Amino acid sequence: MDPEQWLRSPEDAYVEWQRVEATGADRRAFAEQSIVQHLSMFRRLNRYLIAHRSNVVAFGVDHIDRFFAELDDSCRPGTSTRQRYLKLIDRLARHLIALKLRIDNPASSFLSGERWPEEEPEPVFLDAADDARLQSACVVRAFDSFKELRNASIVALLLGTGLTASELRALVVEDLDASSSRMSVFVKKHGPRIARRVPVDAFAVDLLRLYQGARTGMSCPAQWLFVSTARGTPMKTDRLGEYVRQALRQAQISAPDESPRLLRNTFGRRHLIEGMSNEQVSNLLGLSSHRTVNRLRQTFDVESSNP
């Protein structure tokens, strides 16, 4: 990796570092979903630095302090967002020091005084009002291009089925089934997640049916349901995150973690609110345990105590 890429294109450099070199505390490579989440966070940090006339090799303690002040204003109380950003900034600074692009780690002064949460972080999700607002954007309309239709359909499928980014990337055309009375998508086994067929929530059906017609009418050598080019190049995970962020911006919604995980948690929580059991929602999400769904259900109590 060329160290100068951090100066030319920090976001591209960050993606390459995460996929090729970076590891977690257990020295294992990050999962693709973690990389998507990290990149979303890094983009927010990088945009902040640019807006304040700095960059990844020049920011200091004052920049971090003001950045955290903005986070505190926009994040829900009790979340671990600040701690996750501090970990990200610390790892980033240490990596840039190793590349001789920095001489100091301004995050180090924050680490000693930070109290790390003992429990798992509260899952990030859209509340009912924001969920409804984003659903209302997943409708058939006049699209200027196939790409615009594709991007909107990606968001509709993520919000309407709870798939992960990796699961969506692996879909082929025949996995989206509109032949029966209710549209569904077949998700192949992926890592620890079980294979399953997930019904598509009603709000997304018309848009996905429109996309399905456009996709099957394409002359394309690949069978991926979502392709990045007419040559059949598969979608990149970081692009899926970008489409989620675009859709949120258009709907005037903001969240600490604007990644496909946000829509997956929103899908799961929506169905819990509608009366599904933990087991039913875990099955929809392809989970072998109820741990994630239990955490989503616990957010009901937090929300009711903060009207």
C-alpha positions in Angstrom: 0.0 0.0 0.0 1.3 3.4 -0.9 1.4 5.6 2.2 0.8 8.7 0.1 -2.7 7.5 -0.7 -3.7 8.7 2.8 -3.0 12.2 1.6 -4.5 11.8 -1.9 -7.6 9.8 -1.0 -8.1 9.0 2.7 -11.3 7.0 2.3 -9.8 4.7 -0.4 -6.7 4.3 1.8 -8.8 3.4 4.8 -10.8 0.7 2.9 -7.6 -0.8 1.6 -6.0 -0.8 5.1 -9.1 -2.4 6.6 -9.3 -5.2 4.1 -5.6 -6.0 3.7 -3.8 -5.2 6.9 -6.0 -4.1 9.8 -7.0 -6.6 12.5 -9.1 -6.5 15.7 -8.0 -7.0 19.3 -7.9 -10.8 18.7 -5.5 -10.3 15.7 -8.1 -11.6 13.3 -9.1 -9.8 10.1 -12.3 -7.7 10.4 -15.5 -9.2 9.0 -16.9 -7.4 6.0 -19.8 -6.0 8.0 -17.4 -4.5 10.5 -15.4 -2.9 7.7 -18.6 -1.3 6.4 -19.4 0.1 9.8 -15.8 1.3 10.3 -15.8 3.0 6.9 -19.1 4.8 7.7 -17.5 6.1 10.9 -14.3 7.1 9.2 -16.1 9.0 6.5 -17.9 11.0 9.2 -14.6 11.8 10.9 -12.9 12.6 7.6 -15.7 15.0 6.6 -15.4 16.7 9.9 -11.6 17.2 9.5 -12.0 18.5 6.0 -14.7 21.0 7.2 -12.3 22.2 9.8 -9.3 22.6 7.5 -7.4 19.5 8.7 -6.8 16.0 7.6 -5.8 12.5 8.9 -2.1 13.3 9.2 -2.5 16.8 10.9 -5.5 16.6 13.4 -4.8 17.1 17.0 -6.4 16.9 20.5 -8.5 20.0 19.9 -10.0 18.4 16.7 -11.0 15.3 18.6 -12.4 17.2 21.5 -14.7 19.3 19.2 -15.6 16.2 17.2 -16.7 14.4 20.3 -18.7 17.5 21.3 -20.6 17.2 18.1 -21.2 13.5 18.6 -22.6 14.1 22.1 -25.1 16.4 20.5 -26.3 14.0 17.9 -26.1 10.6 19.5 -28.6 8.9 21.8 -27.6 8.9 25.5 -26.2 5.6 26.8 -24.7 4.4 23.5 -21.1 3.5 23.0 -20.6 5.7 19.9 -17.9 7.9 21.5 -15.9 4.8 22.7 -16.1 3.2 19.2 -14.9 6.4 17.6 -12.1 6.7 20.1 -11.0 3.2 19.3 -11.1 4.0 15.6 -9.1 7.2 16.0 -6.5 5.5 18.2 -6.0 2.6 15.7 -5.8 5.1 12.8 -3.2 7.3 14.5 -1.0 4.4 15.5 -1.2 3.1 11.9 -0.2 6.4 10.5 2.7 6.7 13.0 3.9 3.3 11.8 3.8 4.7 8.2 5.8 7.8 9.4 2.9 10.0 8.3 2.3 11.1 11.9 4.6 11.7 14.9 1.9 11.6 17.6 -1.3 10.0 18.6 -3.7 12.6 19.9 -6.2 10.0 21.0 -3.9 8.7 23.7 -4.7 11.5 26.0 -8.4 10.5 26.0 -7.8 6.8 26.6 -6.8 6.8 30.2 -9.8 8.8 31.3 -12.3 6.9 29.2 -14.7 4.5 31.0 -15.3 1.6 28.6 -18.8 0.1 28.8 -19.0 -3.2 30.5 -22.1 -4.3 28.6 -22.7 -4.8 24.9 -23.5 -1.5 23.1 -27.2 -0.7 22.5 -28.0 -1.6 18.8 -28.6 1.4 16.5 -31.9 1.5 14.7 -34.4 3.9 13.2 -37.4 4.8 15.4 -40.9 4.2 14.1 -41.2 7.7 12.6 -37.9 7.6 10.7 -38.6 4.0 9.6 -41.9 5.1 8.1 -40.2 8.0 6.4 -37.6 5.8 4.8 -40.2 3.3 3.8 -42.2 6.0 2.1 -39.1 6.7 -0.1 -39.0 3.1 -1.3 -41.8 3.6 -3.9 -42.1 3.4 -7.6 -41.4 6.7 -9.3 -39.7 8.1 -12.4 -36.1 7.1 -12.2 -33.5 8.9 -14.3 -31.4 5.8 -14.8 -31.1 2.1 -14.1 -28.5 3.0 -11.4 -30.9 5.2 -9.6 -33.5 2.5 -9.6 -30.9 -0.1 -8.5 -29.7 2.1 -5.6 -33.3 2.7 -4.3 -34.0 -1.0 -4.7 -31.0 -2.0 -2.6 -32.2 0.2 0.2 -35.7 -1.2 -0.1 -34.5 -4.8 0.1 -32.2 -4.1 3.1 -35.0 -2.3 4.9 -37.6 -4.8 3.9 -35.8 -8.1 4.6 -33.1 -7.4 7.1 -30.3 -8.9 5.0 -26.7 -8.1 5.7 -24.6 -6.4 3.1 -22.7 -9.6 2.4 -25.9 -11.5 1.9 -27.3 -9.0 -0.5 -24.1 -9.0 -2.5 -24.4 -12.8 -2.9 -28.0 -12.8 -4.3 -28.5 -13.9 -7.9 -31.5 -13.0 -10.0 -33.5 -16.2 -9.3 -33.2 -15.6 -5.5 -35.8 -12.9 -5.7 -39.1 -14.7 -6.2 -42.2 -12.8 -7.2 -44.1 -15.8 -8.6 -46.1 -16.6 -5.5 -48.7 -14.5 -3.7 -46.0 -12.9 -1.5 -42.6 -11.8 -2.8 -39.7 -13.4 -1.0 -35.9 -13.7 -1.2 -33.9 -16.8 -0.7 -30.7 -16.2 1.3 -28.0 -18.8 1.1 -26.1 -20.0 4.2 -23.3 -17.4 4.9 -20.9 -18.1 7.7 -22.8 -18.8 10.9 -26.1 -17.5 9.4 -28.5 -20.2 8.3 -30.1 -20.4 4.9 -33.6 -19.0 4.8 -36.4 -17.6 2.7 -37.5 -14.2 3.9 -40.8 -12.6 2.8 -40.3 -9.0 1.6 -42.2 -6.4 3.6 -45.1 -5.0 1.6 -43.8 -1.4 1.3 -40.8 -2.7 -0.8 -42.7 -5.1 -3.2 -43.7 -2.7 -6.0 -40.3 -1.1 -6.3 -38.5 -4.5 -6.2 -40.9 -5.8 -8.8 -40.0 -2.9 -11.1 -36.3 -3.5 -10.5 -36.6 -7.2 -11.1 -38.2 -6.5 -14.5 -35.4 -4.0 -15.4 -32.7 -6.4 -14.2 -34.0 -9.5 -16.1 -34.2 -7.4 -19.2 -30.5 -6.5 -19.1 -28.0 -8.1 -21.4 -25.5 -9.1 -18.7 -23.1 -12.0 -18.5 -23.4 -12.3 -14.7 -26.4 -13.5 -12.7 -25.9 -11.2 -9.6 -29.2 -9.6 -8.6 -27.4 -6.3 -8.1 -24.4 -5.4 -10.4 -22.2 -2.4 -10.4 -21.7 -2.3 -14.2 -23.4 -3.7 -17.3 -20.5 -6.2 -17.5 -21.8 -7.9 -14.4 -19.2 -6.6 -11.9 -20.5 -7.5 -8.4 -21.4 -4.8 -5.9 -18.8 -3.6 -3.4 -19.9 -3.6 0.2 -18.7 0.0 0.8 -20.9 1.2 -2.1 -24.0 -0.4 -0.4 -23.2 1.7 2.6 -23.0 4.8 0.4 -26.4 4.1 -1.0 -27.9 3.8 2.5 -26.4 7.1 3.5 -27.7 8.8 0.3 -31.2 7.5 1.0 -31.1 8.7 4.6 -29.9 12.1 3.5 -32.8 12.4 1.0 -35.3 11.4 3.7 -33.7 13.9 6.1 -32.7 11.2 8.6 -29.4 10.9 10.4 -28.0 8.2 12.7 -24.7 7.4 14.4 -24.2 4.3 12.2 -25.5 4.9 8.7 -24.7 1.5 7.4 -26.8 -1.6 6.2 -26.7 -2.8 9.8 -28.9 0.2 10.8 -31.6 -1.1 8.4 -31.2 -4.7 9.5 -31.7 -3.7 13.1 -34.7 -1.5 12.1 -36.3 -4.5 10.2 -35.8 -6.8 13.2 -37.2 -4.3 15.7 -40.1 -3.5 13.5 -41.3 -7.1 13.5 -40.8 -7.4 17.2 -43.1 -4.3 17.7 -45.6 -6.0 15.4 -45.8 -9.0 17.7 -43.4 -11.6 16.4 -41.5 -13.7 18.9 -37.8 -13.6 19.4 -37.5 -17.0 17.7 -39.5 -15.8 14.6 -37.4 -12.6 14.2 -34.1 -14.5 14.8 -35.2 -16.9 12.0 -35.9 -14.0 9.6 -32.4 -12.6 10.4 -30.7 -16.0 10.0 -29.5 -16.0 13.6 -28.8 -19.2 15.5 -29.3 -17.5 18.9 -31.6 -14.9 20.3 -28.9 -12.6 21.7 -29.2 -9.9 19.1 -33.0 -10.0 19.1 -33.1 -9.8 22.9 -31.0 -6.6 22.7 -33.4 -5.2 20.2 -36.4 -6.0 22.4 -34.7 -4.3 25.4 -34.7 -1.0 23.5 -38.5 -0.9 24.0 -38.0 -0.3 27.7 -35.5 2.5 27.0 -37.8 4.2 24.5 -40.8 4.0 26.9 -38.8 5.6 29.7 -37.7 8.5 27.4 -40.9 9.9 25.9 
